[in-house]
Amino acid sequence: MKTIYLDNAATTPVDERVMKAMMPYFSGKYGNVSSMHAKGQEAKEAVENARQIIAGSIGALPEEIYFTSGGTESNNLALKGLFFENEKKGKDHIITTKAEHDCIFNTCKWLEKQGAEVTYLNVDSEGFINVEELKKAIKKNTLVVSVIHGNNEIGTINDLEAIGKICREKNVLLHTDACQSYTKTKLDVRAQNIDLATLNAHKIHGPKGIGALYIRKGVRITPLLHGGGHEKGMRSGTENVPGIVGFGKAAEIIDGKQVKQMEKLRNKLIDGILKIENTKLNGAKEKRLCNNVNICFGNIEGESINGYLEEYGICSSTGSACSSHTLEPSHVLRAIGRSHLEANSSIRLTLSRENTEEDVNKVLEVLPGIVNKLRRMSPFKI
């Protein structure tokens, strides 16, 4: 039975070209970037080449890209580093939203215990913040606004250009978690007035365990890791050379045609699923990530739908992979107004460039029967 993988927001398969680019740095080109001999310089050259590719992909300078272990570390470094750098200067107020990824939400909750003041902005029924509410929330002690770009659960793409304009006018920093949106929609740190941006590799067919934080030149943050002063003193620890090389290659081979193909399949999947009675789309209808489908089925458990889909070889999820161990309903779905029951009756299907129309057809073929079967078994009635 063919496996149809539709959980690409959790992670993507590593592209063969990425694997090929990485392999020499596990064996023949094994040098440490900090070493001054030829092997070390060979590794350093590879790292700097990847840094240049990633910087160019978002309109940044190479020296503004700092490699980390992934999105979670980058988000922690951005918010904690800014707070520790600025709290004694009277800048201790952080603004974020109620629909962020868990690593932003939990970082902010931890920072509140360290003395930070945090404002959590509401989002509307599609997951967008109200820019007028953002303006009102900014105060004299506001340090940074952190708003997710493309939502990892519901796919909504926030208007960073409008948010960045407000932040620049109010002289506060803008950080965005762009792990899901990177390469799938416009991310231009200059045009959108972004001061810090979180990126990672494993959502774009790169390896796991490698990410980056863009920090605009002139923005000062306190490092979280101390040691040998790697990454210009921002993130100590021996560089993951194969991972960095793979990240650079993954960013290099992105093609706009792939985004258009994913959009086409996404639309077909959404249109087909919404023909099932008592279903609703979670998230934005238009400004939505090209690969994201999140549907509320009403009165049946999303986990049960996923279980039956897997019997047909279809991999799906109920939301963020980082939260899959908890039985609590998605805080993102609750933030857009879904009830406890509706949140637990939702599933997420996320595409990659490797998915085909045949994959989508298979889902649309089997899903109605699964839903009807579960509804007959459900104690809740429509």
N, C-alpha and C positions, 0 to 999 in steps of 0.2 A: 504493500500500500504506500502510495506517495505521501510524503509529509508536506503539508501546506503550512508554511510558517508565517503567521500573521501576528507576531508579537515583537515587531521590529522597533517599537518604542522602548522596549526593555533592553534589547541588544540586537545587533545585526551580524550575519555571518561575515567573516573576514574575507575580503576580496582576494582572489588568487594573485593578482598583481601586487597587492599589499604584502602578502606572504612572501612572494619572490623578492621584493625589495628588502624585507626584514631579515631574511635567512642569513646573509653573509655576516651580519652583526652579532649573530649568536656564535659564530665559529671563527672564520679567518680574520674578520675585522672586529675583534673583541676588545679593543682598547678602551681605557677609561678616559673620558673627555678631559679630565684634569691633568692627565699625564702629558709631559712636554715632548716625549719621543714620538717617532713617526706613527706608531699604532694609536697613540692618544690623539694626535692631530688628525688622523684619518677619521676617527670617531667624531671629533669636534666638528670637522667639516660637514659631516653628514647631519649632525644636530642643527648646525647653523643653516644648512640648506632647507631643512624642514621648517625651521623657525621663519625663514623668509617666505616660504610658500603659504604658511598659515597666516602670517601677517598680511600678505598681499590679498588673501581671500576675504579679509574684512576691512581693508583700507587702513591698516595699522602699520607702524614701523616695526622692523624685526626686533629692536631692542625693547619693545613694549609687550612682547610675548614671553611669558614665564611658564615653563612646563611643570606640571604637577602629576599626581597619581590619578586624577579624574575630576569629574564634575563636583563631587561632594567636597573634596579638598579645596578646589578652587573657590567654591561658594563660601566655605568656612574661612579661607584666607582673606577673601575680599571683605566680608563683614566684620570678622573679629579683628583682622589687621587694621582696618580703618578705625574701628572703635578704640582699640588700644593706643593707636597713634594720636587720636584726637580728643579723648575723653577729658584730659586735663586742660584742654583749650576751650572747654565749654561746649564742644560739639558732641553731644551724646544721644541725639535723637535719630532713630532709624524709621523710615516709612517703608512698609512692604504691603503685600496683599494677603487676603484670606485664601487665595488659590495657588499659592506657591508650592514648589516641590518640597518634600519633607525636610531636605537638608537645609533649606532656607528657613522654613518654619521653625524647626528645632534649634537651629543656630540662634535665631532671634529670641526664642524662649530662654535659651541658656544665657544670652547676653543681658536679658532683663534681670537675671539673678546677679549679674556683675555690675548692675547699676545703669544699664542702658534704658532709655525710654523708647518704646516701640509702638508705632501706630500701624494697625492692620486695616487696610482699606477694604471696603466691601467691593464685590464685583456684581455685575448685573446677571441676568438669566443666561447670557451667552458667555460670561466669564471676563468681560471687559471692565476695567476700572473707569470711574467717572473723573475726567481730568479736572473738573471744577472742584471736586472733593479733594483731589491731590493738592491743588493750589491752596485750599483752605487749611490743609494739614501741615503745610510747610511753616516752620517757625524759625526764630533766630538761632536756636540750638540744633536745627536739623543738619545732619551730616550727610546722609545718603538716602536715596530712594532706590529700592531694589524691586524690580518688576520682572517677572518671567516673560520671555519673548514669546515662544511658542509653547503653550501649556502641554505638559507631558501626558496628561490624562484626556483632556477634552479637545486639544488641538488648536484652541483659540490663539490667534496671533495679535498681541497687543501692539498699539501704534507707538513704537519707540520714538519716532520722529517728533510727535506731538509731546510725549512725555519728556523727551530730552530737551526740547525747546523751553518747557516750563522750568526744568531743573537748571538750565544754563541761565535763564532770566533771574531765578531766585538764588543763584550762586550756591547750589547744592550739587553733590555728585550723583551720577546715575550709574547703577550697576544692573546688569541683566544676566539672568541665567539663560543662555542660548544653546544649551546642550541639544534640545530637540529641534530647534529651528536652524541651526548652523548648516549651511549649504542648501537648505530647503526653501528658504525665502530670503529676502534682502536683509543683510546685516552689514552696515557700513558705519563704523564707529565715528567717523568724522561727520558725515551727513546727519546722523541720528544723535549727535552730541552724547555719545556713550563714553563714560570714564573708565568703567571696568566691565569686562564681559567674560563669562565662563563658557568654556568649550570642552568637548571631549571627543574621543576617537571612535568609541565602539557603537555610536549611533549612526556612523557614516561608513560602515564596513571596514573600520580600522580595528586595532587590537584593544582589548580591555586593559585597564590599569594605567592609562595615559590620558592626560587632559592638559588644558592650558588656561591661564588667566591673563587676559589682556588688561594691562594697567596703563592708562594714558600717561605719557611723559609729564612729569611734574607732580603727579599724585603720589603722596607718601603713605605707606602702610607699614605696620610693624610685622616682621616675619613671625610665623608660628613655629617653625623648625629652625634650630640653631646647630651649627656644626662647621663644616668646611667652607661655607660661604658660596655654595653652588648657586647657579642662576642669579648671578650678580648680587649674591647675598640675600636674595628674596626667599629661596627655598633650598636649604641645605639637604644634601643627600645625593649619592652618586646617580647621575642621569641614566634613565632607562633608554639606552641608545636604540635597541631594536624597536621599542614601542614608539619612540619619537619619530624614527624613520618611517614606521608604518603609518603614523598619524599624518605625516607630511604627504605620503603617497596617496592615502585615502582622500585627503583634501584636494590633491592635484588632479585626480581622475574624475571628479564630479562633472557631470554634464547636464546642462539645462534641459535637454530632451528627456532625461530620466525623471525630472520633476514633473514635466507635462504628462508623461506616461502614468506616474503615480496618481496625479490629479484625476486623470481619466478613469482609472480603476477605482479610486476612492469614490467618485461620484456614482459610478455604476453600483458599487456596493451599498452606498447610502440609499440610493433610489430604490434598489431592490429590497433592502431590509425594511424600509419604511412602508412597504406595501403590506407587511404583516400587521394585523390588527393590534391596536393599543401599543404602538411603539413611538418613541420620541427620540430625536437627535439631541445629544448632550453637547453643548458648545456652539460655536458660531457657525452660521450657514455659509457665509462667504469668506471672511478672513480666517481661514482655517489651514492648518498644516496639510501639505499635499498628500500625506500618507495616513492621516488619522480618521478613524471612524469610531464613535462612541455612542452606543444606543441603549436607551432605557426600554426594557420589555414589559415592565409592569406586572407585579404580583407573582413573579417567579425568580428564583435565585440566579444571579449571574454565574456563580460558581458551578451550578448544575448545568447551565448551558455550555460552559467551557468544557465540562467533563464529557458531555455527549458529543461535542464537536471533536474532541480528541479521539473518540472512537472511530472517527472518519479520517484521522490523521491531521486534523486542523488544530494548530496551536494558537491560542488566543489568551486574553487575560481579562481581569475585571478592573484593572487600573495600573497604577505604578507598581513595578516589580519590587521596588524598595519597601513597599507597604504590604506586600502579599501575605506576610506572616500574621497580620492582625485581622481580627474579625470585625473591627470597627468600620463603619461605612466611610467611603472616601470623603475627606474634608473638602475636596474640590467640588464634588457633586453636591454636597450640602451647602457650599458657599454659593452655588448658582441657583439654589432654591429647591433642589430635589429633596423629597422626604426620605426618611430612613429606609423605608421599603423600596422607593424608587432607586436610591443610590445602590442598594444591594441587588437590584434587578438589572443592573447595567453591565455591559461588557465592552471591551476595547479591542478593536481589530486594527492593527497597524501594518502598513505595507512597506515593501522596499523595492528597489529597482529590479530585484530578482523575481518578483511575483508576476504572474501572467493573468490574462483574461480567463483562462481555464480554471485558475485557482479561485477567482471570484465567482465564476459560474458554479463551481462545486459548492461553495458556501451557500449561495442562493438556492441551490437545489436541496440541500439537506436541512438548512436552518428552520424553514417553516414547520417541518415535521417535528423537529426537536422542540420548538416552542409550543406547538399544539399538544404534544405529549406531556410536557411539563405543566401546562396550564390545566390539563385534565386531572393531574395529580395534586395541584396546588390547593391548599386550604383557603387561599384568598381568591375572591371572585372579582372579575372586572366590573 
